[in-house]
């Protein structure tokens, strides 16, 4: 009995300390918020982990509970920080209303199923309440842009039915619209977007939080030192390796930069990198985790659930483009080191690797990584992969010696942080579901698809350009999953009409959405990175765009060079020529951006590399072999000329030194 009590006291103490100590402005005592958040976060984690192995809830109840926990966690997190009594009162009212609609749906489930198209007045009131709470929760999680966009789209059909020609849309009666958007339990808030949040993304958000809490990132730092630390650009290459390894098992760009940024950015600054460049390298590397298999992030999970493409197929299709992305980043970091005098002339010492950390922290990364790949190959669901990934990282962490084990309160804190991230995505996906529903029921999606076909005059490139710009605009809120769902709703049908394969069309939408976290005006990953380093947000965002210059072209390259997605005929020599052309143009572009190769480029050399890049791009788009030959010849000529000049100057310097 005494032992049980002691154990219980220890657990309570751990939960009590699981929250971060921050400036407090809430109305209730801080510990009340802390306890409530820990309870609701752990309850949400437990529900999803149990459902991953054995579903004990009906689908509508399961999704309602997912919304319930998401909203409550966001409301309580905001209430803890809010200093306004009026705002706190509204937040507590929101919490009460969230409890009310959850109880209403769960208790009246069968009746709601029967009357989903003929909802009662009370149903409509509850439905309106759900919509308002979802919009408010999304606003708290990601700002005003997404809720305002969804409100405009949902209201437009009521005016669109009076509009002429291309602006005309159909509109359902108000009660039917509310039913479709919420209380009907099949579309709107309950659309496939919410299912994706519950079944695909949540457990991997938790996995990222738990992995951070167990200290696995220490292994990434030591592994980076061991593999690339000896290079002149070693500190930046360590950042590239760290962000890539975290991305392979986490896929959350913001979590990635939060885990790796404090060490990597500081290490690069200490070794001579400009603070802005160091921050940009870390942010771009963290963003790449969204497109790096096997755990490609929320936007890839969203694609699997929304498009119905098997997740393992998506992983295989993404592998070449992910390698090219990190190749481009690594090359930029190395060229920048060679160009910067402080980095170019410094004596590179062999880094000291902590083999004790490598030995005991490594398995907590390697084992979950192997488990995820094995289960995906076997065709297991993403939920099952997430469940076993969480279990394996905890088990491997506690098999290590005591000095390397995480404290219980740190583990609880990892679950809490993961649940908070998952709650944000839950609210966002619920709101985006209303947008997708409105596109479908009002005919707006069909109108936009037809409009794109008309505006492009049948030109594939022009249609791609229009859709790309639309995807960039959709991503201005800085939320990749919102950008993808918004763009895919009308872009994929339009691309299919133009003869683009279904999977390729979705990849065309996914990549601009993935870049939304590092591109202005709202670049959440860049914002977190600048908060860590203290660098100006605007300059850092521009530097991120410079590094990703070639990567921004990837969606177009997928369409014209399907070999990048392992599509088309892999026995056709043209596929391999296209792949070579993409690699060369990537290298040529970075030479131009940094204006450096073995030494500073002359104006003529820079122009030749730029023309090589431009010509190879045109070859990919136009499939004219002569352009490929010209592009490769320009690259070879510029390279040979530059290396020869560099060697000649080096000999002169050696001779002068000898004299």
N, C-alpha and C positions, 0 to 999 in steps of 0.2 A: 504493500500500500504506500509506504514511504517512498519507495523507488518510483512508483507511478506518478506520485505527486511531484517529486523532484523533476521527473522527465517533463511533466506538464508545465511546470513553472519555467523550465528552460525554453520550451517551445513558445510559451507566451512572451517571454523576454525577447526571443529572436524576432517574433512578429512585431513587437513593440519597437524594435530598433531597425526594422526593415525599410523604413522610409528615410528619405534624405532630409537633412536639417536645412531648411530654407527660411528666408524672410517670411514672416507670417502676417497675414492680414485678414483672416477669416473671422466670422462672427462667433462660431462655436470654438471651444478649445481645440487647439491644433491636433492633439492626440485623437480626438473624436473622428476628425477627417481621416487621419492616418489609419486608424483601426477599420473604419468603413471601407476605405479604398483597398486595404489589404484583403478584407473579407470578400468584397465583390470581385476583385481581380482573381483571387485564388478560386472562388466559386466558378467564375467564367472559365478559367483554365481547366478545372476539374470536369466541368460539363463537357467541354470539347474533347478532352482526352478520353473520357469514358465513351463518348459517342464515336470516337475514332475506331474503337474496338467493337463496340456493340451499341447500335442505335436503339435507345429505349424511349425516344420521344417521336411523336408524329412530326412530319416535316414542317407543317405550319407552326406548331408549338416550338420546335427547335429553332426556327428562324426568328420567331417572336422573342424567344429567350436571348438569342444572339443580339437582337436590337436592344432588348431591355438592359442587358449588362453593358453594352456599348454606350448607350445614352447615360445610364447612371454613373458610370466611371468618368465620362466627360463632364457631366454636371458637377460631380463631387470634386474633381480635380480643379475645375474653375472656381468653385465656391471656396476652396481652401485658399486660393490666391487673391480672391476679390476682397476689396476693402469697402465696397459700397453695400450698405444694408439693403437698399432697394434691389440691387442686382442679386444679392444673396437670397432675398425673399423670392424673387422670380425663379432662381435656380432650384430652391426647395419646392416651389410649386411645380416646376418641371419634373423633379424627382417623384412627387406625389402622383402627377398625371401619368408618368411612365409606369408606375406600379398599377395605376387604374386601368390603362389600356391593355396591359399584359394580362391582368386578371380577367378582364372582359373577353379578350380573344380566347384565352385558354378555357374559360368556363362555357363559352358559347360557340365552340369550334364547329360542332356538327350543324348547328342552326345557321352559322355564317356560311358554311359550305353550300347549304341548300339555297339560301336567298342571296347569293353573291351578286346577282344581276338586279335584284329588287330589294335593295337595302332599306331598312327602316330609318326613321329620323334619328334614332339613337345611334344606329350604325354610322350614319353620316357624320354625326357630331364626333364620335370616337375616331372615325377616319380622318377628319380634319385635324383633330388633336394630334394624331400620329404624324401627319404630314408636317405640322408646325414644329413638333418636337424634333423630328428628323432634320429639318432645315436648320434649326437652332443648334443642335448637336454638331452638325457638319460645320457650321459657322465657327463654333468654339474650337473645333479640331483643325480646320484648314483655312479659316478666314471667310470673307464675304463673297469672293468671286464665284465659287461653285454654287452656293445657294441662290444667288441672284441670277445666274445663268439658267438654272433649273426652273426658277419661278417664271422667268421670261418665256422659256420654251413651253411650260405647262399652261400658261395663260394665253399664249399666242393663238391657239386654235379657236378660241371664243371670238377673236377679232378676225382671224384668218378666213372664217366662213363668209365674211362680208367683203373680203378682198378680191380684186380681179385677177384673172389669168394665173401667172406663175406663183402668185402669193396666196392663192386660195387653198384652204385646207378644210377638212371636215371636222366637226366638233360634236361630241356626245353631250347629252344633258348633264347638268352639274352633278346630280346624284350619281349618275353612271360614271362620270369622270372620277369622282372621289372614290368610288368603289374600285375602279381600275387602278387608281394610284395607291390605295392602301388597304381598306377593309375587305376587299375582294379576296385577299390572301393568295393570289396567284401571280399578279403583275405589280408594277410600280415598286413600292417598298419591298415586295416579296419577289421581285424579278430575279433572273439568274445572277445579277450582280451581287445581291446579298448572299445567295447560295455560294458564290465564289469566295466571298469574304469568310463565311463560316466554315466551308469545307476545304478551302485551298490555302488561304493566307494566314489565318489566325494562329495556327499551331507553329508555323514557321516564324511568325513574329515572336512568339513565346520562346522558341528555340534560340533565336538571336539574343533575347534577353538573358536566358539561362547560360548560354555560351559566354556572354560577356561577364556574367556574375562568377563563373567558375575560373576566370582568368586564362582562358585558352589563348587570348591575344598575346600573351607573353611568349608562347611558342612561335607565333607568326614573326615576332620581332627577332628572335634568335635564329629562326630558319632563314629569314631574309639576310641576316649578317653572314650566315654560313654560305649561302649560295651566291649572293651578288654584292656583299659588303666590301669586297676587295677592289671593285671598280672605282674609277675616279668619280663617277656619278653614284657611288654606292649608297649614299643616304637616300637619294631619290629612288633608286632601284629597290631598296628595302621597302619603301612606301608602296611601290608598284606591286611587289610580291605580297606584302601584308594585305593591301586592299583586295587583291585578286583572291587570296586564300580565304579571307573573311567572306567575300562575295560568293565563293563557291558553295558555301554552306549556309549563308545568311540571306543574301539577295536583297537586303534592305539598305538603300544608299545612305539614308540618314543615320541608321544604326551603325553602319560601316565606318563613316567618318567620325562618329562619336567614339567608337572603340579604338580606331587606329590613329585618328588625327592628333591627339595630344602628344603622343610619342613621335610619330613620323614627321609632323610639321616642325616641331622643335628640333629634331635631329637634323633635318635639312637646313634649317636656319643656322644652327651651330656650325655646320660644315660649309657655309658660304653661299647658300642659295638665297636669292631675294625672297623676303617673306611672302610677297604676293604670288610669286611663281611656286614657292613651296606649298602654299595653301591650295593653289589651283591644281597642282599635280595630285595632291591628296584627294581633293574633291572629285576630280575626273576619274581617278582610280576607284574611288568608292562608288561612283555612279555606274561604272562598268560591271559591278556585281549583279546588276539587274538583268544583264544579257549574257552572263557567264554560267554555263551549266556546272553542276547538276541542279543547284537551287537558284533559279534565275530571277527570283523576286516576284513581287506582287503582280506586276503587269504581265509576266509570263503565265502565272497561275490564272490570271483573269482571261488570258487568251485561250488557255486550255479549256476552261469552263465555259466561256462564251462561244468560242468557235467549235468546240467539240473535237479538237485535234488532240490525240493522245500526248500527254506531257513528255514522255520519253522521245517521241517524234520531234517535238519542239526543241528539246535539248540537242538532239543530233543535228537539226537544221541550223542551230545557232552557233555551233562550235567554231566554224571557220571565221565568221565575222567577229566573234569574241576574241579569238587569237589575234586577229588583225588590229582590233581596238587596243589591246594591251601592247602589241608590237609598236604601234604608232605612239602611244604614251611613253613607252620605255625609250624609244629613239629620241623623242622630244627632250626628255629628261637628260639623256646622255649628251646630246648635242649642246644643250644649254650649259651643262657642266664644262664641256670643252671650250665653249665660247666665253665663259666668265673667267677672267684672269685669276681671281682668288681660288677658284676650283681647279683650273687647269694647271696651276703651278704648285699646288699644295702637295706635300708628301703623303702618299696613301699608305696608311698602316693597316696591317691585317687585323680585322676586328676580333675582339675576344668573345667567343661564343660560350654561353652558359649551357653546358651539356646536361647539367642536372635538370634544367627547365625543359630542354629538348626531349629528354628521356621520359619525364613524368607528365608533362603537359601535352606532348605530341599525340599520345593515344586518344585523348579527349577530342582531337580534331580528326585523326585518321579513321578511327572506328566509326563515328557517325557518318563520315564521308562515304566509306565503303558500304555501310548499311543503306544509305539513301540510294546510291547507284544500284545496288543489288535489288532492292525492293522495286525501284522504277523499272528495271529490266524485266522483273517478274510480273509487271503489270499491276502492282499494288496501287491503291489510291494514294493521293498526296497526303491525306489525313493520316493514313497508316504510317507513311514515311516520316511525317512530322512527329507522330507519337513515339516511334522507336528512336528517332534522332534525339529527342529530349531525354528519353530514358537512358540511352547509351552515353550521352555526354555527362549525365549525372553519375552514372555507375563508374565510368572511367575516371572521373575526377576524384571520387572517393576511394578508388583503389590505389591512388597515389599516397605517398607518405604524408603524415599529418601536416608537415610544413607547406605542402602544396595543395591541401584540401581547402575548398571554400568554406567559410563559416556559414552556419545555417541561416543566419539573418541575411547574408549576401545572396544565398540561393533564393530565399523568399523574395528579396528585392529584385532578383532577375525575373521571376515569374510576374511580379507586379509591373515592372517596366515593359515586359513583353505584352502583357494584357492591355496596358495603356495604348501601346502602338496598335495592337489589334483592334481596340475599341475605336480609335480614330478611323481606321480603314472601314470598320463596320458601318459607322455613321455615314461616311462618304459613299460607300457602295449602295447603301439604302437609298440615298438621295439621287445618285446617278441612275438607279433603277427607274425612278419617275421620269427622267429624261428619255431613257430608252423606250419606256412604255408610250410616252407621248409621240415620239417619232413614229412608232408603229401604228398606233390607233388613229392618229390624225392625218396620216398620209404624208407627213413632212419628210420622212425618209425617202419615200418614192419621189417627191417633188425635187429634193436636193440631188438625188441620183440622176434624174432626168435633166436637171439644170446643169449639172457638171458635164454630162454628155453633150448638151447643147452648147455650153460656153466653150468647151474645148474643140468644137467642130470636128470631132472624131480623132483629134491628135492625142496619142497616148501620152507623149511627154507633157503637153499642156495640161491634160487632165491630172497627171501625177503632180505637177507643180501646184495646181489649184488645191488638190487634196492635201499636199504637204503643208502649204500655207495654213489651210484650215486646221490641220493637226497641231501646228505650232501655236495658233491662236487658242485652241482648246487646252493647250498645256500651259498657258500663261499663269494659271493658278499655282503651278509648281507641283501638281499632284499627278503622277504618271498614270495611275489607274483611271482617274477621271478623264484625262486626255484621251486615253485609248478607247474607252467605252463611247465617248462622245464622237470621236472620229470614225470608229468602226461601224457605228449605227448607219451611216450613210455612205462612207467611203468604200467599204468592202463590196456592196452590191454594184456600185459604179465601176469599180475595177474589174469585177467579174464580167460585166457587160462588155468591157473593152478587151476581154480575152485573157485576163490575168488569172493564174491559178488561185484557188481559194486560200490555201495556206500562205502563199506569197503575198496576197492582198492583206492578210492579217499582219504579217511581218512588216509590211510597208507602214501600217498604222502603229505598230508596237514601238518601233525605234524612235520616231519623233516624240512619242509619249515618254519613253525612257529618258530622253535628254531634257525633259522639262524640269528636272530637279537641279540642273546646273546652268540653265539659260534664263536670262532676265525676261520679264521684270521680277517674277517671284521664283527664285532658285533656292529651294529649301536646303539642299545639300551644301551649296555654296554659302548660304547664310550661316549654317551651323559651323562650317569650316572657318569662316571669318570671325565668328564669335570665339572660337578656340584660339586663333592666332592673333586676333586684334588688327587684321588688315582691312583696308577699305573694301566694302562690298562690291561697288561698281567696278573697280579695277580688277578685282579677283574674278568676277563674273566674265569680264571681257577676256581675261587670260584663259579661263576655262574654254571659252568659245574658240580661241586661237588653237589651243591644243586639240580640240575636237573637230577642227575644220574639215578634215577628210571624212571623219565618222558621220558628219551630217549628211554626206552624200550616200551613205549606205542604203537607205530605202530605195533610191533610184537604181543603185547597182544590183539589188536583189531582183528587180524586175528585168533588167537587161542582161544580167550575168547570173542566171539561176544556180550556177555551180557554187556560188557563195552560200547557198542554202542546201547544198547537196541535192539539188533538183536537176532535172534534165538528164541527158545521156552522159554518164561518166566515162564512156569509151570514146567519146568524140574529142579529138585533139583540140577543137576550138574551146572546150571548157577549160582545159589546162592553160591555154594561151590567155584566156580571159583572166584566170586566177593570177598568172604571172603579171599581166598588165595591172591588175589591182594592187599587187604587192609593190610593184615599181612605182606606180603613181602615188602610193602612200608614202614611200621613202622620199620621192622627189618633192612632195608637198611639204614635208617636215624640213628638208634642206632649205626650201624657200622661206618658210615661216621663221626659222631660227637664223637664216642667212649664214650657215656654217656647215662645213663638212670636215675636212682635215684641218682647215684654217678658214678664215673669213672668205666668203665667196666674192668674186668680182661681179660687177654688174652684168657682164656677158654670161658668166657661169650661172648666175641666178636666173637670168632670162631663159637660158637653155633648159634648166630644170623646170621652170614654170611652163615653158612650151611643151616639154615632155609630159608633164602632168596633164595639161589641157588636151593635148593630142590623144593621150591614152583614154581620157574620159570620153572624148568624142568617138574613139574606136569602140568603146563599150556601148555607147548609145546608138551608133550608126552601123556597127558591124562591118566596117570597111578595113580590110587587111592592110592597105597601104598606110592608114593612120597608125596602126599598131607598129608597123615597121619604122615609120618616122619617129614615133614616140620613144621606142626602145633605142633607136640610133642616137637620138638627141641625148637621152639619159647616159648612154655609154660614152658618147663623145665628151660630154661635160664631166663625167667621172674621171675618164682617162686624162683629160687636160688638167683637171684640178689636182689629181694625185701626182702627176708628173711635175707640176709647178711646185707643189708642197715638198716633194722629195728634193728638188733642186735647191729650194730655199733652205731646207734643212741641212744640206751638204755645205752650203755657203756659211751657215751659222757655225757648223762644226769646224770648218776651216778657219774661220775668224777666231773662234775660241782657242784653237790650237796655236795660232800665231800670237 
